């Protein structure tokens, strides 16, 4: 009888203990996890007042290795409520100056605007904010980069919605027997001559507040000749023979196996801090102006 009583007390004690055991076990496990947690050391960046930077400094900062990019909700000078109006204003300026081709402002819709903060990890006083914007009309889609400090558009691509059919692309045809060049244009007639591209480069430089120090036609592609001076010399020799500049460029390009879609104008823009290259590229995407950073 005594053994039964002792066994009953033990059973009652174990039952009571089981009610509290899980909580104690969980607390013990939490303590073990806390003790084993690791703290990773990261480079500390102290943000300071943003210093004013020139165009060339901003574009080079964004592409350097020691830079960190953060996605923000709003910029310093523009936010989600004001960016739409500023984008429309700047697009209107580019359209008036003929830097956007065959462009109708109505109806224009800003479909997306995202702000990025770029900071130099080695010198936190060097930082910039740039908007990446998408806008649309009935005929075109625009992708552009806008500087939050100045409100200026720094680069853009203008796409036609029917570019699947090689939209806006001029096709070069070379007749070896007659040694003549003809340029057949698409229905959008977007082929732009060298002189017109150079004039557009000047207007682009004026828009950004920079001086255009040089501009010349160049070509992209795997088969592009590495000696651009030789290419230019051969073009000049063709001009002496009576060809127009466009005809001479097309003839020399065909000899190198280059296609018209690989043709662009390189423009060197200079501000008080240095020079930055820009490409004015009419091709199958219709038209784009973007920086070339070496």
URFENZI-V31430 format. One record per helix or strand of 3 or more residues. SS is the DSSP state (H for helix, E for strand). FROM is the first residue (numbers start at 1). TO is the last residue. If there is no record, write none. Layout:
# URFENZI-V31430
((SS/FROM/TO) (SS/FROM/TO))
This chain:
# URFENZI-V31430
((H/2/36) (H/55/63) (E/67/72) (H/83/96) (E/109/120) (E/127/136) (E/140/147) (E/153/160) (H/163/165) (E/171/175) (E/180/184) (H/194/208) (E/211/219) (H/228/240) (H/245/255) (H/260/262) (E/263/271) (E/274/281) (E/287/292))
